[in-house]
């Protein structure tokens, strides 16, 4: 699974570069910019915003977004217990249809934790 993390990060970087370097995509560039700005510290700190983003991504069942937010949460020092509370809120809000995404999220979180152990 460690390779899956590297592959996800590399693919995301590669495709973001391709998208943002294309001509005539002002709308996409503005959306990417708004997304980046939205997660900066403001009235809510970036850590809280990442947790909110993770809940929304789980409810929407977007695996790429879930992986991104899990990775960012991990880098920001969010602990395992906090992640499981976040997963619980997402399941509460989204219902049982969120359970498969929760399974994949836990698998990815375990891979993130395993990176530190190696």
N, C-alpha and C positions, 0 to 999 in steps of 0.2 A: 504493500500500500504506500510505502514511502515514495516509490517511483511514481505512483498516481498523483501525489502532491506536487512533485517536480514537474510532471507532465502537464498538470492543470495550470500551474503558475506559468510555465513556458508558453503554452498554447494561448493563454489569456493575454500575456504580454505581446506575443507575436501578432495576434489578431487585432488587439487594440492599436498597435502601431500601424498595421495595414489600414485599419478603418480611419484613424485620425490623420494619416498622411495622404489620403485620397482627396482629390480636388472636388470642390463643389458640394461639400457636405457640412455646410454651416450649421444646420439644424442638429446633426449628430454631434458635432463638436460642442455645441452649446449644451446639449443634454449631458454629455460626458462631464463638462465643466460644472454644471449644476449638481450633478451627482457627487463630484469630488468636494465641492464647496459645502454641500449639505451635511457631510460627515465631519466637518471641522468643529472645533470647540466653539461654543456660543453660549446660549442660555443653558443648553444641555452639553455636557462634555462628550467628546468623540467616543469614549468607551460606552456610554449610555446609548448613543446613537447607533453604534455597531450592534448592540444587543437588540435594539428595536428593529434594525434592519434584518437581523437574523430571524426574529419572530415573523416579520412580514414575509421573508423569503420562504420560511417553512410553511406558512399558511398558503402561500401562492404555489408551493411545491416546485420552486426553481432550483434545481440541483447546483447549477453553476453559482448562483447567488448564495446558496447555503454554504458551499465550500469557501467562497470568497469571504463571507462574514465570519465563518468559523476560523479561518486562517488569521484574519485581522483580530478577532477576539483573542485568539491564542497569543498573538504577538503583543497584545495590550495587557496580557497577564490575567485575563479572566480565567477563573478556576473552574474545575470540573463540576463542583456543586452548583456554581452559578449557571453553567451550561445546562445542567439538568433542570434547573428551575425555568430557564428560558424555553427548553423543550416542552416542559409541562404547560407553560402559558400558551405556547403555539398550539398544542393539542387541544387545550381548552377552547381557544378562540376558533380554531379551524375545524375541530371535530376529528373523528376517527380517521378521516381520509388523510390526515397529516401523519399517521403512524408510519407508513412506508418511508416517507421523507425523513422522519425521526430516526428510523433504523440506519439509513444511509448517513445521516448526520453523526450519529454515535460512532459508526465505523470510521468516518473521516476524522472525528475528534480523537479517537484512539490512535490513528496513524500520526496525527500531529503530536500527541503525547509520546509516542514511540520514537519520534525523531530525537527528542531530548534524551531519551534513555540510551541511545546508541553512541 
